[in-house]
């Protein structure tokens, strides 16, 4: 069967700025992205039905028979079983949410967020985990790490940890091949710890689970990490981190605090960057909403920074409680930054100017090269499309 992950339009907007540069299914929560969760469980590759400007990087694959899957849903056993048994003219639903539907190639162009008339509904009882808002990526990260840990480690044997480490709850710690861990303190009693392939945890690091260190990522010396935290592939992290998710290829390599935050790909936080994740009044945190074009109540007491891909900040940058930074912003200057910083913004507390597209591309090429990657025409076109989208409305 051919599986295609689709975006619910309102969810895609709610997840901006993170979904400016990726489909909803490529959000990382837990150890894996939502797409990787589906592919592991279905034992099949997936493609994407998404916005036109994203389709060059995330192309759709169509066949005579297809199953469309909601890209904001994290799979469980009941849903996977229902999808495997789907027949033509059937859809899997939970309450009013479409999870999956069986369509022909001809029907694909007419497939939307709601079921067509005459479609038989297969209802699932177990509530699926669904990512509807940016702050749910970190607030639901504990559940996601637990689910992914079971999925990835079932029936497998962990690599042995070096005796130089201080380990609590060793049975709750899984180490993949190629990982280097020396003179660290790992507490698996507070939740599972997953240490991915070819990762490194340097001397003096102290880590409490739930925690995920994805392939090729690195924890620097004397880092202090509280779960539930995910360090995505090839990220570098130091200092103090609490309940945060970094997607991939991003750096928080120095001292400073990052809490209850989500950092996209190719971001860099300068030395001693700090995020506030709790208001002095202990009130619920309000966060910029691209859908509402205003600040909305997260109903969370703890919420730090949401940062889109390619954004960077200078040393000693201070982010206020509940700050949203768009794609490709360059932030610097003393004092607390604004709570919303639009995409392609250059500046800080003294004022902002436009970050020109060519300069953004030049920097991205250098950053990619440092990681032995090529910033190709597909990446350039994607970044150019986001620039043009946000240029028309700086609130985007």
Helices and strands as residue ranges (DSSP letters): E 2-6, H 9-14, G 18-20, G 24-26, H 34-42, E 46-49, G 52-54, E 65-70, E 73-74, H 77-84, E 90-94, E 97-104, G 108-110, E 120-123, E 129-130, H 136-139, H 141-153, E 166-168, G 170-172, E 173-175, E 180-181, E 185-187, E 193-195, E 200-201, E 206-208, E 211-213, E 218-219, E 224-226, E 229-233, E 236-237, E 240-242, E 245-248, E 251-252, E 257-259, E 262-263, E 268-269, E 274-275, E 286-289, E 294-297, E 305-307, E 312-313, E 318-319, E 323-325, E 330-331, E 340-341, E 345-348, E 351-354, H 357-370, H 377-392
